[in-house]
Amino acid sequence: MITSPVTPRKSLNKVYLKVKPSRSEIELFKNNLIGLLDGLDEKESEEHNKNDLGDFLKNTFYSPKFYLNTKGRNDLVIHTGHDSKSMPGVLIEVKKPGNKSEMIQKDDLNAKAFQELILYYLRERITGGNLEIKHLIATNVYEWYIFDATVFEKTFAQNKGLVKQFTDFEEGRLAGTTTDFFYNSIAEPFISGIASEISFTYFDFRLYETPLRNEDKTDDTKLIALFKVLSPEHLLKLPFLNDSNSLDKTFYSELLHIIGLTEIKSGSKKIIERKNEGQRDPGSLMENTILQLDTRDKISRLNQPVFFGETYAERLLMFPSNW
């Protein structure tokens, strides 16, 4: 098996990489990450560190829009919605910082953390029919290995031999029924036999200590890719504001206000219309235009019969631009 680690920067969508996070977002990220790292205790249990990590992710990125908690034997799961009923989108396996025997390495993925990810992925994907998994992560809080779910789909879910072994294992038709049997007798030899390249994003929080803790704000640019690679926009593959096919929501609202329009919801549809009386702004483009048409008595000066609008106010609003 050939491993292919890439940096957070190289793993990000190029358009999303250009979107600048706000100062408040970066400050929240820095403060929460410092709190996570300073609070780490390698003598504590895996459960303790897992809870601290979950709090960091929730308080920095995911709460309240995306539910984050344990699920079955999964250490942490980021859901695609605000509650546990929504589909899991990110599966996270957490190891203690000092647990080197079970944690994967950049040049050797065949360790228990990776084997566990394979089992949990197959249970979600094959048994649960979950098509919404976006990423899988193995971490010891310091080091992070982030795998795109498309890699797991191609390498594991589409391998008929592995899926058959997994199904037989789950239904108790093999010699062993424990998870250790799956790891040692199914996952480990399968991983050893993988001939294709396995790509993943790798980073270590400890390599960002200087920009994280110094007072030089210009150094914060070194943290942007790290911030974004943990964001819901990346891990859950969400659309983002500066996508070339989307319009910045703030700009869109201001544009409607300048014109003198408002957006309302009618059933399942969104409709753009003139603001209601009492909410109209005299300086808006629409109200200023209507005022000019009215004061200059444009309706009565038309050379053609008026066939639009039932009232004078409607005719001002619908005045043809080519007349």
C-alpha positions as CSV (number, residue, x, y, z in Angstrom):
1,M,0.0,0.0,0.0
2,I,1.2,3.5,-0.9
3,T,0.3,6.3,1.4
4,S,-0.1,9.8,0.1
5,P,-0.4,12.5,2.8
6,V,-1.3,16.0,1.8
7,T,-1.3,19.3,3.8
8,P,-4.6,21.0,4.9
9,R,-4.0,23.7,2.3
10,K,-3.7,21.3,-0.6
11,S,-6.8,19.3,0.5
12,L,-9.1,22.4,0.5
13,N,-11.3,23.5,-2.4
14,K,-9.4,26.3,-4.2
15,V,-12.4,28.6,-4.1
16,Y,-13.1,28.0,-0.4
17,L,-9.4,28.6,0.3
18,K,-9.8,32.2,-0.9
19,V,-12.7,32.9,1.4
20,K,-11.4,34.9,4.4
21,P,-12.6,33.9,7.8
22,S,-13.6,36.8,10.1
23,R,-11.4,38.0,12.9
24,S,-13.9,36.7,15.5
25,E,-13.8,33.2,13.9
26,I,-10.1,33.0,14.0
27,E,-9.9,34.3,17.6
28,L,-12.5,31.8,18.7
29,F,-10.5,29.0,17.0
30,K,-7.2,30.1,18.5
31,N,-8.7,30.4,22.1
32,N,-10.5,27.1,21.9
33,L,-7.5,25.2,20.4
34,I,-5.1,26.6,23.1
35,G,-7.6,25.5,25.7
36,L,-7.8,22.0,24.2
37,L,-4.0,21.6,24.0
38,D,-3.3,23.1,27.4
39,G,-5.9,20.8,29.0
40,L,-4.5,17.6,27.5
41,D,-3.4,15.1,30.1
42,E,-1.8,12.0,28.6
43,K,-2.4,10.2,31.9
44,E,-6.1,10.6,31.5
45,S,-8.4,8.0,29.8
46,E,-9.2,8.0,26.1
47,E,-12.8,8.9,27.1
48,H,-11.5,12.0,28.9
49,N,-9.5,13.3,25.9
50,K,-12.4,12.3,23.5
51,N,-14.8,14.5,25.5
52,D,-12.4,17.5,25.4
53,L,-12.0,17.1,21.7
54,G,-15.7,16.9,21.2
55,D,-16.2,20.1,23.1
56,F,-13.5,21.8,21.0
57,L,-15.2,20.9,17.8
58,K,-18.7,21.7,19.0
59,N,-17.8,25.1,20.5
60,T,-15.7,26.2,17.6
61,F,-17.5,24.8,14.6
62,Y,-20.6,22.6,14.9
63,S,-23.0,23.6,17.7
64,P,-26.0,24.1,17.4
65,K,-26.4,23.4,13.6
66,F,-24.7,20.0,13.6
67,Y,-25.1,17.3,16.2
68,L,-21.9,15.9,17.5
69,N,-21.7,12.9,19.9
70,T,-20.8,9.3,20.2
71,K,-22.8,6.7,18.2
72,G,-22.6,3.0,19.0
73,R,-18.9,2.2,19.2
74,N,-17.9,5.3,17.2
75,D,-15.9,7.6,19.4
76,L,-17.3,10.8,17.8
77,V,-19.7,11.4,15.0
78,I,-20.6,14.7,13.3
79,H,-24.1,14.5,12.0
80,T,-25.4,16.3,8.9
81,G,-28.2,17.9,10.9
82,H,-29.0,19.4,14.3
83,D,-30.0,16.2,16.0
84,S,-29.1,12.5,16.3
85,K,-31.9,11.5,13.8
86,S,-29.9,13.0,11.0
87,M,-27.3,10.9,9.1
88,P,-23.7,10.7,10.3
89,G,-21.5,12.7,8.0
90,V,-18.1,12.4,9.7
91,L,-16.8,9.4,11.7
92,I,-13.9,10.1,14.1
93,E,-11.7,7.5,15.9
94,V,-9.9,9.0,18.9
95,K,-6.8,7.6,20.5
96,K,-4.8,8.8,23.6
97,P,-1.8,10.9,22.7
98,G,0.5,8.3,24.2
99,N,-1.1,5.3,22.5
100,K,1.4,4.7,19.8
101,S,0.6,1.0,19.3
102,E,-2.9,1.6,18.1
103,M,-2.4,5.0,16.2
104,I,-1.7,5.0,12.5
105,Q,1.5,6.5,11.0
106,K,2.0,8.5,7.9
107,D,3.9,5.6,6.2
108,D,1.9,2.8,7.8
109,L,-1.9,2.9,8.1
110,N,-2.3,-0.7,9.2
111,A,-3.0,-0.1,12.9
112,K,-6.0,-0.6,15.0
113,A,-7.3,3.0,14.6
114,F,-7.6,2.5,10.8
115,Q,-9.0,-1.0,11.2
116,E,-11.7,0.4,13.5
117,L,-12.5,3.1,10.9
118,I,-13.0,0.4,8.3
119,L,-15.4,-1.5,10.5
120,Y,-17.4,1.5,11.5
121,Y,-17.6,2.7,7.9
122,L,-18.9,-0.6,6.6
123,R,-21.5,-0.7,9.3
124,E,-22.7,2.8,8.3
125,R,-22.4,2.3,4.6
126,I,-23.3,-1.3,4.0
127,T,-25.5,-2.2,7.0
128,G,-27.0,1.3,7.5
129,G,-27.2,2.3,3.8
130,N,-25.7,5.7,4.7
131,L,-24.7,7.5,1.5
132,E,-24.0,10.8,3.3
133,I,-20.6,10.0,4.9
134,K,-18.2,12.7,3.8
135,H,-15.0,12.1,5.8
136,L,-13.4,9.7,8.3
137,I,-10.8,10.8,10.8
138,A,-8.3,9.1,13.1
139,T,-6.6,11.4,15.6
140,N,-4.7,11.3,18.9
141,V,-5.8,15.0,19.4
142,Y,-2.3,16.2,18.3
143,E,-2.1,14.3,15.0
144,W,-4.9,14.2,12.5
145,Y,-5.5,11.8,9.6
146,I,-8.5,12.8,7.5
147,F,-9.8,10.5,4.7
148,D,-12.3,11.5,2.1
149,A,-15.2,9.1,2.1
150,T,-14.7,8.6,-1.7
151,V,-11.4,6.8,-0.9
152,F,-13.2,4.4,1.5
153,E,-16.0,3.9,-1.0
154,K,-13.7,2.9,-3.8
155,T,-11.3,0.9,-1.6
156,F,-13.6,-0.9,0.8
157,A,-17.3,-0.6,0.0
158,Q,-16.9,-1.5,-3.6
159,N,-14.7,-4.5,-2.9
160,K,-17.0,-7.5,-3.1
161,G,-14.7,-9.9,-1.3
162,L,-14.3,-7.6,1.7
163,V,-18.0,-6.8,1.9
164,K,-18.8,-10.5,1.8
165,Q,-16.4,-11.2,4.7
166,F,-17.8,-8.2,6.6
167,T,-21.4,-9.5,6.1
168,D,-20.5,-13.0,7.1
169,F,-18.8,-11.6,10.2
170,E,-21.7,-9.4,11.2
171,E,-24.1,-12.4,10.8
172,G,-21.9,-14.7,12.8
173,R,-20.9,-17.1,10.0
174,L,-17.2,-16.9,10.6
175,A,-14.9,-18.5,13.2
176,G,-14.9,-15.4,15.4
177,T,-17.5,-12.8,16.4
178,T,-15.4,-10.3,18.3
179,T,-14.3,-7.0,16.9
180,D,-10.7,-8.1,17.5
181,F,-11.3,-11.0,15.2
182,F,-12.4,-8.6,12.5
183,Y,-9.4,-6.4,13.0
184,N,-6.8,-9.1,13.1
185,S,-8.3,-11.7,10.6
186,I,-10.1,-9.5,8.1
187,A,-9.0,-5.9,8.2
188,E,-5.3,-6.3,8.8
189,P,-4.6,-8.8,5.9
190,F,-6.9,-6.8,3.6
191,I,-5.0,-3.5,4.3
192,S,-1.7,-5.3,3.8
193,G,-2.8,-6.4,0.3
194,I,-4.0,-3.0,-0.9
195,A,-2.0,-2.2,-4.0
196,S,-3.5,1.2,-4.7
197,E,-2.6,4.6,-3.3
198,I,-4.4,5.8,-0.2
199,S,-4.5,9.6,0.1
200,F,-5.4,11.6,3.2
201,T,-4.9,14.9,4.8
202,Y,-2.3,15.0,7.6
203,F,-1.4,17.7,10.2
204,D,-0.1,18.0,13.7
205,F,-1.3,20.7,16.0
206,R,2.1,20.9,17.7
207,L,3.6,22.3,14.5
208,Y,1.3,25.4,14.8
209,E,2.3,26.4,18.3
210,T,4.1,29.6,17.2
211,P,1.4,31.3,15.2
212,L,-1.2,30.0,17.6
213,R,0.3,31.6,20.7
214,N,2.3,34.7,19.6
215,E,0.8,38.2,19.5
216,D,1.6,38.9,15.8
217,K,-1.8,39.0,14.1
218,T,-0.1,38.6,10.7
219,D,0.9,35.1,11.7
220,D,-2.8,34.1,11.8
221,T,-2.6,33.6,8.1
222,K,-0.7,30.4,8.9
223,L,-3.7,29.1,10.8
224,I,-6.4,29.7,8.1
225,A,-6.0,26.4,6.2
226,L,-6.0,24.5,9.6
227,F,-9.2,26.4,10.6
228,K,-10.9,25.6,7.3
229,V,-9.9,21.9,7.2
230,L,-11.9,21.3,10.4
231,S,-14.9,23.4,9.4
232,P,-18.3,22.0,8.4
233,E,-17.8,23.5,5.0
234,H,-14.9,21.1,4.4
235,L,-15.7,18.1,6.6
236,L,-19.4,18.0,5.7
237,K,-18.8,19.3,2.2
238,L,-21.2,22.2,2.6
239,P,-21.7,25.0,0.0
240,F,-19.9,28.2,1.1
241,L,-20.8,31.9,0.5
242,N,-18.2,32.8,-2.0
243,D,-18.8,29.8,-4.2
244,S,-18.9,31.1,-7.8
245,N,-22.5,29.8,-8.1
246,S,-23.8,31.5,-5.0
247,L,-24.4,35.1,-3.8
248,D,-23.1,36.4,-0.5
249,K,-26.2,36.6,1.7
250,T,-25.3,40.0,3.2
251,F,-24.7,41.5,-0.2
252,Y,-28.0,40.0,-1.5
253,S,-30.0,41.5,1.4
254,E,-28.4,44.9,0.9
255,L,-29.0,44.8,-2.8
256,L,-32.7,44.2,-2.3
257,H,-32.8,47.0,0.3
258,I,-31.1,49.5,-2.1
259,I,-33.6,48.6,-4.9
260,G,-36.6,48.8,-2.5
261,L,-37.6,45.2,-2.6
262,T,-38.1,42.4,-0.1
263,E,-38.1,38.6,-0.3
264,I,-41.1,36.8,1.2
265,K,-41.9,33.1,1.4
266,S,-45.1,31.9,-0.2
267,G,-45.5,28.2,0.4
268,S,-42.3,26.5,-0.8
269,K,-41.4,29.4,-3.1
270,K,-39.5,32.6,-2.4
271,I,-41.0,35.7,-4.0
272,I,-39.4,39.1,-4.5
273,E,-41.8,42.1,-4.3
274,R,-42.0,45.7,-3.5
275,K,-41.8,46.5,0.3
276,N,-45.1,47.0,2.1
277,E,-46.4,50.5,2.7
278,G,-44.9,51.8,5.9
279,Q,-41.6,49.9,5.3
280,R,-40.7,51.7,2.1
281,D,-37.5,53.8,1.9
282,P,-37.9,57.1,-0.2
283,G,-34.3,56.9,-1.2
284,S,-34.5,53.4,-2.8
285,L,-34.3,53.1,-6.5
286,M,-37.9,51.8,-6.9
287,E,-39.5,54.5,-4.7
288,N,-37.5,57.3,-6.3
289,T,-38.4,56.1,-9.8
290,I,-42.1,55.9,-8.9
291,L,-41.9,59.4,-7.3
292,Q,-40.4,60.8,-10.5
293,L,-43.1,59.1,-12.7
294,D,-45.9,60.5,-10.4
295,T,-44.6,64.1,-10.1
296,R,-44.0,64.3,-13.9
297,D,-47.4,62.9,-14.6
298,K,-45.9,60.3,-17.0
299,I,-49.0,58.1,-17.1
300,S,-51.3,60.8,-18.6
301,R,-48.7,61.8,-21.2
302,L,-48.5,58.3,-22.8
303,N,-49.1,58.4,-26.5
304,Q,-50.6,54.9,-26.4
305,P,-53.7,53.6,-24.5
306,V,-52.9,52.3,-21.0
307,F,-53.5,48.5,-21.0
308,F,-51.6,47.7,-17.8
309,G,-52.6,48.0,-14.1
310,E,-56.1,48.4,-12.7
311,T,-55.2,51.4,-10.5
312,Y,-53.0,54.5,-10.8
313,A,-50.6,53.1,-8.2
314,E,-50.3,49.8,-10.2
315,R,-49.6,51.7,-13.4
316,L,-46.8,53.6,-11.8
317,L,-45.3,50.3,-10.6
318,M,-45.7,48.7,-14.0
319,F,-44.7,51.7,-16.2
320,P,-43.1,50.2,-19.3
321,S,-39.4,51.2,-19.5
322,N,-39.5,51.7,-23.3
323,W,-42.3,54.3,-23.2
